[in-house]
Amino acid sequence: MSKFANLTRRFFSDDEGATLLEYGMLVLLITVLSITAVKNIGSKVSNGFNTVNTNLPN
């Protein structure tokens, strides 16, 4: 029975999985923010080029 108790105690005190989950969530957050930033900046740059293109003389 003490072997089972030791195994159970070790299982609940191990925090490596929690650390991996935190890093995964951090990577997910950075990815979402990067995609959002690229979409917003890309549309603004595209609009700027379209404005310059329409204002150029023929």
PyMOL Python script that loads the backbone (N, CA, C, O; Angstrom):
from pymol import cmd

cmd.read_pdbstr("""\
ATOM      1  N   MET A   1       0.823  -1.206   0.000  1.00  0.00           N
ATOM      2  CA  MET A   1       0.000   0.000   0.000  1.00  0.00           C
ATOM      3  C   MET A   1       0.858   1.258   0.000  1.00  0.00           C
ATOM      4  O   MET A   1       0.452   2.273  -0.565  1.00  0.00           O
ATOM      5  N   SER A   2       2.030   1.217   0.617  1.00  0.00           N
ATOM      6  CA  SER A   2       2.873   2.403   0.658  1.00  0.00           C
ATOM      7  C   SER A   2       3.418   2.737  -0.728  1.00  0.00           C
ATOM      8  O   SER A   2       3.667   3.906  -1.026  1.00  0.00           O
ATOM      9  N   LYS A   3       3.605   1.724  -1.580  1.00  0.00           N
ATOM     10  CA  LYS A   3       4.053   1.987  -2.946  1.00  0.00           C
ATOM     11  C   LYS A   3       2.994   2.782  -3.708  1.00  0.00           C
ATOM     12  O   LYS A   3       3.324   3.713  -4.442  1.00  0.00           O
ATOM     13  N   PHE A   4       1.732   2.420  -3.535  1.00  0.00           N
ATOM     14  CA  PHE A   4       0.633   3.149  -4.174  1.00  0.00           C
ATOM     15  C   PHE A   4       0.538   4.569  -3.622  1.00  0.00           C
ATOM     16  O   PHE A   4       0.304   5.517  -4.372  1.00  0.00           O
ATOM     17  N   ALA A   5       0.718   4.713  -2.325  1.00  0.00           N
ATOM     18  CA  ALA A   5       0.666   6.042  -1.701  1.00  0.00           C
ATOM     19  C   ALA A   5       1.798   6.921  -2.217  1.00  0.00           C
ATOM     20  O   ALA A   5       1.592   8.103  -2.493  1.00  0.00           O
ATOM     21  N   ASN A   6       2.985   6.354  -2.348  1.00  0.00           N
ATOM     22  CA  ASN A   6       4.119   7.126  -2.875  1.00  0.00           C
ATOM     23  C   ASN A   6       3.884   7.530  -4.327  1.00  0.00           C
ATOM     24  O   ASN A   6       4.188   8.655  -4.723  1.00  0.00           O
ATOM     25  N   LEU A   7       3.347   6.613  -5.112  1.00  0.00           N
ATOM     26  CA  LEU A   7       3.048   6.911  -6.512  1.00  0.00           C
ATOM     27  C   LEU A   7       2.000   8.011  -6.619  1.00  0.00           C
ATOM     28  O   LEU A   7       2.131   8.917  -7.442  1.00  0.00           O
ATOM     29  N   THR A   8       0.973   7.937  -5.801  1.00  0.00           N
ATOM     30  CA  THR A   8      -0.079   8.963  -5.812  1.00  0.00           C
ATOM     31  C   THR A   8       0.470  10.321  -5.385  1.00  0.00           C
ATOM     32  O   THR A   8       0.157  11.343  -5.996  1.00  0.00           O
ATOM     33  N   ARG A   9       1.278  10.328  -4.351  1.00  0.00           N
ATOM     34  CA  ARG A   9       1.886  11.577  -3.874  1.00  0.00           C
ATOM     35  C   ARG A   9       2.773  12.190  -4.947  1.00  0.00           C
ATOM     36  O   ARG A   9       2.741  13.403  -5.156  1.00  0.00           O
ATOM     37  N   ARG A  10       3.563  11.369  -5.628  1.00  0.00           N
ATOM     38  CA  ARG A  10       4.439  11.860  -6.686  1.00  0.00           C
ATOM     39  C   ARG A  10       3.634  12.406  -7.861  1.00  0.00           C
ATOM     40  O   ARG A  10       4.010  13.410  -8.467  1.00  0.00           O
ATOM     41  N   PHE A  11       2.519  11.738  -8.181  1.00  0.00           N
ATOM     42  CA  PHE A  11       1.678  12.182  -9.290  1.00  0.00           C
ATOM     43  C   PHE A  11       1.101  13.572  -9.025  1.00  0.00           C
ATOM     44  O   PHE A  11       1.098  14.418  -9.920  1.00  0.00           O
ATOM     45  N   PHE A  12       0.620  13.815  -7.821  1.00  0.00           N
ATOM     46  CA  PHE A  12      -0.005  15.104  -7.517  1.00  0.00           C
ATOM     47  C   PHE A  12       1.007  16.210  -7.248  1.00  0.00           C
ATOM     48  O   PHE A  12       0.654  17.386  -7.331  1.00  0.00           O
ATOM     49  N   SER A  13       2.245  15.874  -6.930  1.00  0.00           N
ATOM     50  CA  SER A  13       3.252  16.908  -6.685  1.00  0.00           C
ATOM     51  C   SER A  13       4.030  17.255  -7.950  1.00  0.00           C
ATOM     52  O   SER A  13       4.750  18.254  -7.967  1.00  0.00           O
ATOM     53  N   ASP A  14       3.904  16.453  -9.009  1.00  0.00           N
ATOM     54  CA  ASP A  14       4.620  16.707 -10.253  1.00  0.00           C
ATOM     55  C   ASP A  14       3.960  17.870 -10.986  1.00  0.00           C
ATOM     56  O   ASP A  14       2.759  17.837 -11.255  1.00  0.00           O
ATOM     57  N   ASP A  15       4.749  18.904 -11.311  1.00  0.00           N
ATOM     58  CA  ASP A  15       4.186  20.077 -11.979  1.00  0.00           C
ATOM     59  C   ASP A  15       4.760  20.295 -13.372  1.00  0.00           C
ATOM     60  O   ASP A  15       4.605  21.386 -13.922  1.00  0.00           O
ATOM     61  N   GLU A  16       5.411  19.309 -13.960  1.00  0.00           N
ATOM     62  CA  GLU A  16       5.965  19.475 -15.299  1.00  0.00           C
ATOM     63  C   GLU A  16       4.870  19.615 -16.349  1.00  0.00           C
ATOM     64  O   GLU A  16       5.040  20.379 -17.299  1.00  0.00           O
ATOM     65  N   GLY A  17       3.774  18.919 -16.215  1.00  0.00           N
ATOM     66  CA  GLY A  17       2.676  19.033 -17.166  1.00  0.00           C
ATOM     67  C   GLY A  17       2.041  20.410 -17.137  1.00  0.00           C
ATOM     68  O   GLY A  17       1.636  20.936 -18.174  1.00  0.00           O
ATOM     69  N   ALA A  18       1.953  20.993 -15.954  1.00  0.00           N
ATOM     70  CA  ALA A  18       1.382  22.338 -15.838  1.00  0.00           C
ATOM     71  C   ALA A  18       2.274  23.354 -16.538  1.00  0.00           C
ATOM     72  O   ALA A  18       1.779  24.279 -17.181  1.00  0.00           O
ATOM     73  N   THR A  19       3.578  23.186 -16.417  1.00  0.00           N
ATOM     74  CA  THR A  19       4.499  24.103 -17.072  1.00  0.00           C
ATOM     75  C   THR A  19       4.374  23.989 -18.589  1.00  0.00           C
ATOM     76  O   THR A  19       4.376  25.000 -19.290  1.00  0.00           O
ATOM     77  N   LEU A  20       4.269  22.786 -19.087  1.00  0.00           N
ATOM     78  CA  LEU A  20       4.104  22.569 -20.520  1.00  0.00           C
ATOM     79  C   LEU A  20       2.807  23.204 -21.009  1.00  0.00           C
ATOM     80  O   LEU A  20       2.779  23.800 -22.086  1.00  0.00           O
ATOM     81  N   LEU A  21       1.747  23.084 -20.241  1.00  0.00           N
ATOM     82  CA  LEU A  21       0.471  23.689 -20.607  1.00  0.00           C
ATOM     83  C   LEU A  21       0.582  25.215 -20.637  1.00  0.00           C
ATOM     84  O   LEU A  21       0.034  25.859 -21.531  1.00  0.00           O
ATOM     85  N   GLU A  22       1.280  25.785 -19.674  1.00  0.00           N
ATOM     86  CA  GLU A  22       1.452  27.242 -19.648  1.00  0.00           C
ATOM     87  C   GLU A  22       2.235  27.724 -20.860  1.00  0.00           C
ATOM     88  O   GLU A  22       1.884  28.741 -21.458  1.00  0.00           O
ATOM     89  N   TYR A  23       3.290  27.007 -21.229  1.00  0.00           N
ATOM     90  CA  TYR A  23       4.054  27.386 -22.421  1.00  0.00           C
ATOM     91  C   TYR A  23       3.199  27.249 -23.674  1.00  0.00           C
ATOM     92  O   TYR A  23       3.285  28.085 -24.573  1.00  0.00           O
ATOM     93  N   GLY A  24       2.395  26.230 -23.743  1.00  0.00           N
ATOM     94  CA  GLY A  24       1.508  26.055 -24.890  1.00  0.00           C
ATOM     95  C   GLY A  24       0.507  27.189 -25.012  1.00  0.00           C
ATOM     96  O   GLY A  24       0.251  27.683 -26.110  1.00  0.00           O
ATOM     97  N   MET A  25      -0.055  27.598 -23.895  1.00  0.00           N
ATOM     98  CA  MET A  25      -1.004  28.713 -23.917  1.00  0.00           C
ATOM     99  C   MET A  25      -0.311  30.015 -24.314  1.00  0.00           C
ATOM    100  O   MET A  25      -0.897  30.841 -25.015  1.00  0.00           O
ATOM    101  N   LEU A  26       0.925  30.200 -23.873  1.00  0.00           N
ATOM    102  CA  LEU A  26       1.685  31.397 -24.231  1.00  0.00           C
ATOM    103  C   LEU A  26       1.973  31.424 -25.728  1.00  0.00           C
ATOM    104  O   LEU A  26       1.854  32.475 -26.359  1.00  0.00           O
ATOM    105  N   VAL A  27       2.348  30.291 -26.300  1.00  0.00           N
ATOM    106  CA  VAL A  27       2.597  30.214 -27.741  1.00  0.00           C
ATOM    107  C   VAL A  27       1.309  30.487 -28.513  1.00  0.00           C
ATOM    108  O   VAL A  27       1.336  31.183 -29.528  1.00  0.00           O
ATOM    109  N   LEU A  28       0.197  29.956 -28.053  1.00  0.00           N
ATOM    110  CA  LEU A  28      -1.091  30.198 -28.697  1.00  0.00           C
ATOM    111  C   LEU A  28      -1.448  31.687 -28.670  1.00  0.00           C
ATOM    112  O   LEU A  28      -1.899  32.233 -29.677  1.00  0.00           O
ATOM    113  N   LEU A  29      -1.252  32.335 -27.541  1.00  0.00           N
ATOM    114  CA  LEU A  29      -1.546  33.765 -27.419  1.00  0.00           C
ATOM    115  C   LEU A  29      -0.672  34.590 -28.356  1.00  0.00           C
ATOM    116  O   LEU A  29      -1.167  35.501 -29.022  1.00  0.00           O
ATOM    117  N   ILE A  30       0.617  34.283 -28.415  1.00  0.00           N
ATOM    118  CA  ILE A  30       1.522  35.016 -29.302  1.00  0.00           C
ATOM    119  C   ILE A  30       1.130  34.806 -30.757  1.00  0.00           C
ATOM    120  O   ILE A  30       1.193  35.741 -31.556  1.00  0.00           O
ATOM    121  N   THR A  31       0.726  33.588 -31.112  1.00  0.00           N
ATOM    122  CA  THR A  31       0.311  33.296 -32.487  1.00  0.00           C
ATOM    123  C   THR A  31      -0.934  34.087 -32.869  1.00  0.00           C
ATOM    124  O   THR A  31      -0.994  34.675 -33.949  1.00  0.00           O
ATOM    125  N   VAL A  32      -1.914  34.101 -31.992  1.00  0.00           N
ATOM    126  CA  VAL A  32      -3.158  34.833 -32.283  1.00  0.00           C
ATOM    127  C   VAL A  32      -2.887  36.325 -32.415  1.00  0.00           C
ATOM    128  O   VAL A  32      -3.423  36.972 -33.315  1.00  0.00           O
ATOM    129  N   LEU A  33      -2.063  36.879 -31.533  1.00  0.00           N
ATOM    130  CA  LEU A  33      -1.748  38.306 -31.611  1.00  0.00           C
ATOM    131  C   LEU A  33      -0.954  38.633 -32.875  1.00  0.00           C
ATOM    132  O   LEU A  33      -1.160  39.684 -33.481  1.00  0.00           O
ATOM    133  N   SER A  34      -0.062  37.751 -33.270  1.00  0.00           N
ATOM    134  CA  SER A  34       0.722  37.982 -34.489  1.00  0.00           C
ATOM    135  C   SER A  34      -0.167  37.967 -35.724  1.00  0.00           C
ATOM    136  O   SER A  34      -0.028  38.824 -36.597  1.00  0.00           O
ATOM    137  N   ILE A  35      -1.074  37.007 -35.804  1.00  0.00           N
ATOM    138  CA  ILE A  35      -1.974  36.928 -36.952  1.00  0.00           C
ATOM    139  C   ILE A  35      -2.863  38.168 -37.022  1.00  0.00           C
ATOM    140  O   ILE A  35      -3.083  38.722 -38.098  1.00  0.00           O
ATOM    141  N   THR A  36      -3.365  38.593 -35.877  1.00  0.00           N
ATOM    142  CA  THR A  36      -4.216  39.795 -35.840  1.00  0.00           C
ATOM    143  C   THR A  36      -3.438  41.025 -36.286  1.00  0.00           C
ATOM    144  O   THR A  36      -3.954  41.840 -37.051  1.00  0.00           O
ATOM    145  N   ALA A  37      -2.199  41.168 -35.815  1.00  0.00           N
ATOM    146  CA  ALA A  37      -1.379  42.323 -36.187  1.00  0.00           C
ATOM    147  C   ALA A  37      -1.068  42.317 -37.676  1.00  0.00           C
ATOM    148  O   ALA A  37      -1.141  43.361 -38.324  1.00  0.00           O
ATOM    149  N   VAL A  38      -0.727  41.171 -38.223  1.00  0.00           N
ATOM    150  CA  VAL A  38      -0.405  41.086 -39.652  1.00  0.00           C
ATOM    151  C   VAL A  38      -1.628  41.406 -40.502  1.00  0.00           C
ATOM    152  O   VAL A  38      -1.507  42.078 -41.527  1.00  0.00           O
ATOM    153  N   LYS A  39      -2.791  40.941 -40.097  1.00  0.00           N
ATOM    154  CA  LYS A  39      -4.010  41.253 -40.854  1.00  0.00           C
ATOM    155  C   LYS A  39      -4.294  42.750 -40.850  1.00  0.00           C
ATOM    156  O   LYS A  39      -4.610  43.328 -41.891  1.00  0.00           O
ATOM    157  N   ASN A  40      -4.182  43.379 -39.679  1.00  0.00           N
ATOM    158  CA  ASN A  40      -4.474  44.811 -39.590  1.00  0.00           C
ATOM    159  C   ASN A  40      -3.442  45.639 -40.339  1.00  0.00           C
ATOM    160  O   ASN A  40      -3.801  46.564 -41.067  1.00  0.00           O
ATOM    161  N   ILE A  41      -2.185  45.323 -40.174  1.00  0.00           N
ATOM    162  CA  ILE A  41      -1.134  46.089 -40.853  1.00  0.00           C
ATOM    163  C   ILE A  41      -1.197  45.847 -42.352  1.00  0.00           C
ATOM    164  O   ILE A  41      -0.999  46.771 -43.141  1.00  0.00           O
ATOM    165  N   GLY A  42      -1.472  44.611 -42.747  1.00  0.00           N
ATOM    166  CA  GLY A  42      -1.538  44.290 -44.173  1.00  0.00           C
ATOM    167  C   GLY A  42      -2.631  45.052 -44.890  1.00  0.00           C
ATOM    168  O   GLY A  42      -2.423  45.532 -46.004  1.00  0.00           O
ATOM    169  N   SER A  43      -3.781  45.168 -44.277  1.00  0.00           N
ATOM    170  CA  SER A  43      -4.879  45.900 -44.921  1.00  0.00           C
ATOM    171  C   SER A  43      -4.577  47.392 -44.994  1.00  0.00           C
ATOM    172  O   SER A  43      -4.944  48.046 -45.971  1.00  0.00           O
ATOM    173  N   LYS A  44      -3.920  47.938 -43.985  1.00  0.00           N
ATOM    174  CA  LYS A  44      -3.566  49.360 -44.017  1.00  0.00           C
ATOM    175  C   LYS A  44      -2.514  49.645 -45.083  1.00  0.00           C
ATOM    176  O   LYS A  44      -2.587  50.661 -45.774  1.00  0.00           O
ATOM    177  N   VAL A  45      -1.541  48.755 -45.216  1.00  0.00           N
ATOM    178  CA  VAL A  45      -0.519  48.930 -46.250  1.00  0.00           C
ATOM    179  C   VAL A  45      -1.152  48.809 -47.629  1.00  0.00           C
ATOM    180  O   VAL A  45      -0.828  49.583 -48.529  1.00  0.00           O
ATOM    181  N   SER A  46      -2.037  47.861 -47.801  1.00  0.00           N
ATOM    182  CA  SER A  46      -2.716  47.684 -49.081  1.00  0.00           C
ATOM    183  C   SER A  46      -3.544  48.915 -49.437  1.00  0.00           C
ATOM    184  O   SER A  46      -3.528  49.363 -50.583  1.00  0.00           O
ATOM    185  N   ASN A  47      -4.254  49.454 -48.477  1.00  0.00           N
ATOM    186  CA  ASN A  47      -5.037  50.669 -48.725  1.00  0.00           C
ATOM    187  C   ASN A  47      -4.131  51.839 -49.087  1.00  0.00           C
ATOM    188  O   ASN A  47      -4.483  52.652 -49.942  1.00  0.00           O
ATOM    189  N   GLY A  48      -2.979  51.930 -48.453  1.00  0.00           N
ATOM    190  CA  GLY A  48      -2.029  53.005 -48.773  1.00  0.00           C
ATOM    191  C   GLY A  48      -1.517  52.890 -50.193  1.00  0.00           C
ATOM    192  O   GLY A  48      -1.447  53.889 -50.908  1.00  0.00           O
ATOM    193  N   PHE A  49      -1.156  51.678 -50.615  1.00  0.00           N
ATOM    194  CA  PHE A  49      -0.697  51.488 -51.991  1.00  0.00           C
ATOM    195  C   PHE A  49      -1.810  51.776 -52.990  1.00  0.00           C
ATOM    196  O   PHE A  49      -1.544  52.349 -54.046  1.00  0.00           O
ATOM    197  N   ASN A  50      -3.033  51.399 -52.690  1.00  0.00           N
ATOM    198  CA  ASN A  50      -4.158  51.674 -53.593  1.00  0.00           C
ATOM    199  C   ASN A  50      -4.399  53.174 -53.713  1.00  0.00           C
ATOM    200  O   ASN A  50      -4.703  53.666 -54.799  1.00  0.00           O
ATOM    201  N   THR A  51      -4.268  53.898 -52.624  1.00  0.00           N
ATOM    202  CA  THR A  51      -4.447  55.355 -52.657  1.00  0.00           C
ATOM    203  C   THR A  51      -3.372  55.999 -53.511  1.00  0.00           C
ATOM    204  O   THR A  51      -3.666  56.872 -54.327  1.00  0.00           O
ATOM    205  N   VAL A  52      -2.131  55.578 -53.331  1.00  0.00           N
ATOM    206  CA  VAL A  52      -1.035  56.134 -54.136  1.00  0.00           C
ATOM    207  C   VAL A  52      -1.249  55.796 -55.611  1.00  0.00           C
ATOM    208  O   VAL A  52      -1.027  56.637 -56.481  1.00  0.00           O
ATOM    209  N   ASN A  53      -1.675  54.580 -55.886  1.00  0.00           N
ATOM    210  CA  ASN A  53      -1.891  54.163 -57.263  1.00  0.00           C
ATOM    211  C   ASN A  53      -2.985  54.968 -57.940  1.00  0.00           C
ATOM    212  O   ASN A  53      -2.843  55.326 -59.109  1.00  0.00           O
ATOM    213  N   THR A  54      -4.063  55.259 -57.248  1.00  0.00           N
ATOM    214  CA  THR A  54      -5.152  56.036 -57.851  1.00  0.00           C
ATOM    215  C   THR A  54      -4.764  57.503 -58.026  1.00  0.00           C
ATOM    216  O   THR A  54      -5.314  58.174 -58.899  1.00  0.00           O
ATOM    217  N   ASN A  55      -3.841  58.017 -57.228  1.00  0.00           N
ATOM    218  CA  ASN A  55      -3.459  59.427 -57.322  1.00  0.00           C
ATOM    219  C   ASN A  55      -2.331  59.668 -58.309  1.00  0.00           C
ATOM    220  O   ASN A  55      -1.999  60.822 -58.580  1.00  0.00           O
ATOM    221  N   LEU A  56      -1.734  58.625 -58.852  1.00  0.00           N
ATOM    222  CA  LEU A  56      -0.671  58.800 -59.838  1.00  0.00           C
ATOM    223  C   LEU A  56      -1.267  59.247 -61.162  1.00  0.00           C
ATOM    224  O   LEU A  56      -2.355  58.818 -61.545  1.00  0.00           O
ATOM    225  N   PRO A  57      -0.532  60.125 -61.863  1.00  0.00           N
ATOM    226  CA  PRO A  57      -1.030  60.541 -63.183  1.00  0.00           C
ATOM    227  C   PRO A  57      -0.870  59.393 -64.192  1.00  0.00           C
ATOM    228  O   PRO A  57       0.019  58.552 -64.064  1.00  0.00           O
ATOM    229  N   ASN A  58      -1.743  59.385 -65.182  1.00  0.00           N
ATOM    230  CA  ASN A  58      -1.702  58.343 -66.215  1.00  0.00           C
ATOM    231  C   ASN A  58      -0.604  58.553 -67.155  1.00  0.00           C
ATOM    232  O   ASN A  58      -0.428  57.766 -68.085  1.00  0.00           O
TER     233      ASN A  58
END
""", "prot")
cmd.dss("prot")
cmd.show_as("cartoon", "prot")
cmd.util.cbc("prot")
cmd.orient("prot")
